[in-house]
Amino acid sequence: MAYNIFNINPLDLSPSKGVGIQLPFDGPTGLNITYTTPNAIKSNILNFFLTGKRERIMNPNLGAGIREQLFEQITQDTVQNMEDIISFGLGDYFPQVTLDKLTVNASPDQNLLQIYISYSIKNGNIKDEILINFNNG
């Protein structure tokens, strides 16, 4: 008989200890606290992709720089460049995450760009997905 063995982060064993901050900032105190490591990883990934290059003062290399690509003409090269930015960004800044599926759909006539990321957390047997819509209309 096979067993699925996975690790539980020690921070997840204490239910009242906050692990991270969740986006958007619309909680009762302005912040939404995450209490599990998978939720914190998802928030960190989303924050990473919504942060531009040179946006962080003390860490100018942090951020994917996807917004800079939005002002380029949407072609197949632009879509391929965004896919490369996303896959390299996940590999460099999130070594605990494995990219399962990445889809970038562009609709230049509607000024719509949709990014779908499906990922799994290593040693955790946890899968999740993120959908980011950019609409300039």
Contacts in CASP RR format, 6 or more apart in sequence:
PFRMAT RR
TARGET T0000
AUTHOR 0000-0000-0000
METHOD contacts of the structure
MODEL  1
MAYNIFNINPLDLSPSKGVGIQLPFDGPTGLNITYTTPNAIKSNILNFFL
TGKRERIMNPNLGAGIREQLFEQITQDTVQNMEDIISFGLGDYFPQVTLD
KLTVNASPDQNLLQIYISYSIKNGNIKDEILINFNNG
4 125 0 8 1.000
6 123 0 8 1.000
6 124 0 8 1.000
6 125 0 8 1.000
6 126 0 8 1.000
7 123 0 8 1.000
7 124 0 8 1.000
8 124 0 8 1.000
9 37 0 8 1.000
11 17 0 8 1.000
11 18 0 8 1.000
11 19 0 8 1.000
11 37 0 8 1.000
12 19 0 8 1.000
12 35 0 8 1.000
12 36 0 8 1.000
12 37 0 8 1.000
15 35 0 8 1.000
16 35 0 8 1.000
17 35 0 8 1.000
18 33 0 8 1.000
18 34 0 8 1.000
18 35 0 8 1.000
19 33 0 8 1.000
19 34 0 8 1.000
19 35 0 8 1.000
19 36 0 8 1.000
19 37 0 8 1.000
19 39 0 8 1.000
19 40 0 8 1.000
20 33 0 8 1.000
20 34 0 8 1.000
20 39 0 8 1.000
20 40 0 8 1.000
20 43 0 8 1.000
21 31 0 8 1.000
21 32 0 8 1.000
21 33 0 8 1.000
21 34 0 8 1.000
21 43 0 8 1.000
22 31 0 8 1.000
22 32 0 8 1.000
22 33 0 8 1.000
22 34 0 8 1.000
22 39 0 8 1.000
22 43 0 8 1.000
23 32 0 8 1.000
23 43 0 8 1.000
23 46 0 8 1.000
23 47 0 8 1.000
23 50 0 8 1.000
24 32 0 8 1.000
25 31 0 8 1.000
25 32 0 8 1.000
26 32 0 8 1.000
34 40 0 8 1.000
34 43 0 8 1.000
37 121 0 8 1.000
38 121 0 8 1.000
38 126 0 8 1.000
38 128 0 8 1.000
41 94 0 8 1.000
41 96 0 8 1.000
41 97 0 8 1.000
41 121 0 8 1.000
42 128 0 8 1.000
42 130 0 8 1.000
44 94 0 8 1.000
45 90 0 8 1.000
45 94 0 8 1.000
45 97 0 8 1.000
45 117 0 8 1.000
45 119 0 8 1.000
45 130 0 8 1.000
46 130 0 8 1.000
46 132 0 8 1.000
48 62 0 8 1.000
48 63 0 8 1.000
48 64 0 8 1.000
48 89 0 8 1.000
48 93 0 8 1.000
48 94 0 8 1.000
49 63 0 8 1.000
49 64 0 8 1.000
49 66 0 8 1.000
49 86 0 8 1.000
49 115 0 8 1.000
49 130 0 8 1.000
49 132 0 8 1.000
50 66 0 8 1.000
50 67 0 8 1.000
50 132 0 8 1.000
51 62 0 8 1.000
51 63 0 8 1.000
51 64 0 8 1.000
51 65 0 8 1.000
52 63 0 8 1.000
52 64 0 8 1.000
52 65 0 8 1.000
52 66 0 8 1.000
52 67 0 8 1.000
52 68 0 8 1.000
53 60 0 8 1.000
53 61 0 8 1.000
53 63 0 8 1.000
53 64 0 8 1.000
53 65 0 8 1.000
53 68 0 8 1.000
54 60 0 8 1.000
55 62 0 8 1.000
55 63 0 8 1.000
56 62 0 8 1.000
56 63 0 8 1.000
62 93 0 8 1.000
63 89 0 8 1.000
63 93 0 8 1.000
64 85 0 8 1.000
64 86 0 8 1.000
64 89 0 8 1.000
65 85 0 8 1.000
66 82 0 8 1.000
66 85 0 8 1.000
66 86 0 8 1.000
66 115 0 8 1.000
66 134 0 8 1.000
69 78 0 8 1.000
69 81 0 8 1.000
69 82 0 8 1.000
69 85 0 8 1.000
70 113 0 8 1.000
70 134 0 8 1.000
70 136 0 8 1.000
72 78 0 8 1.000
73 108 0 8 1.000
74 106 0 8 1.000
74 108 0 8 1.000
74 113 0 8 1.000
78 106 0 8 1.000
79 104 0 8 1.000
79 106 0 8 1.000
82 104 0 8 1.000
82 113 0 8 1.000
82 115 0 8 1.000
83 102 0 8 1.000
83 104 0 8 1.000
86 102 0 8 1.000
86 104 0 8 1.000
86 115 0 8 1.000
86 117 0 8 1.000
87 99 0 8 1.000
87 102 0 8 1.000
90 97 0 8 1.000
90 99 0 8 1.000
90 117 0 8 1.000
90 119 0 8 1.000
91 97 0 8 1.000
91 99 0 8 1.000
96 121 0 8 1.000
96 122 0 8 1.000
96 123 0 8 1.000
97 119 0 8 1.000
97 120 0 8 1.000
97 121 0 8 1.000
97 122 0 8 1.000
98 119 0 8 1.000
98 120 0 8 1.000
98 121 0 8 1.000
98 122 0 8 1.000
99 117 0 8 1.000
99 118 0 8 1.000
99 119 0 8 1.000
100 118 0 8 1.000
100 119 0 8 1.000
100 120 0 8 1.000
100 127 0 8 1.000
101 116 0 8 1.000
101 117 0 8 1.000
101 118 0 8 1.000
102 115 0 8 1.000
102 116 0 8 1.000
102 117 0 8 1.000
102 118 0 8 1.000
103 114 0 8 1.000
103 115 0 8 1.000
103 116 0 8 1.000
104 113 0 8 1.000
104 114 0 8 1.000
104 115 0 8 1.000
104 116 0 8 1.000
105 113 0 8 1.000
105 114 0 8 1.000
105 115 0 8 1.000
105 116 0 8 1.000
106 112 0 8 1.000
106 113 0 8 1.000
106 114 0 8 1.000
107 113 0 8 1.000
107 114 0 8 1.000
110 135 0 8 1.000
110 137 0 8 1.000
111 135 0 8 1.000
111 136 0 8 1.000
111 137 0 8 1.000
112 133 0 8 1.000
112 134 0 8 1.000
112 135 0 8 1.000
112 136 0 8 1.000
113 133 0 8 1.000
113 134 0 8 1.000
113 135 0 8 1.000
114 131 0 8 1.000
114 132 0 8 1.000
114 133 0 8 1.000
114 134 0 8 1.000
115 130 0 8 1.000
115 131 0 8 1.000
115 132 0 8 1.000
115 133 0 8 1.000
115 134 0 8 1.000
116 129 0 8 1.000
116 130 0 8 1.000
116 131 0 8 1.000
117 129 0 8 1.000
117 130 0 8 1.000
117 131 0 8 1.000
117 132 0 8 1.000
118 127 0 8 1.000
118 128 0 8 1.000
118 129 0 8 1.000
119 127 0 8 1.000
119 128 0 8 1.000
119 129 0 8 1.000
119 130 0 8 1.000
120 126 0 8 1.000
120 127 0 8 1.000
120 128 0 8 1.000
121 127 0 8 1.000
121 128 0 8 1.000
END
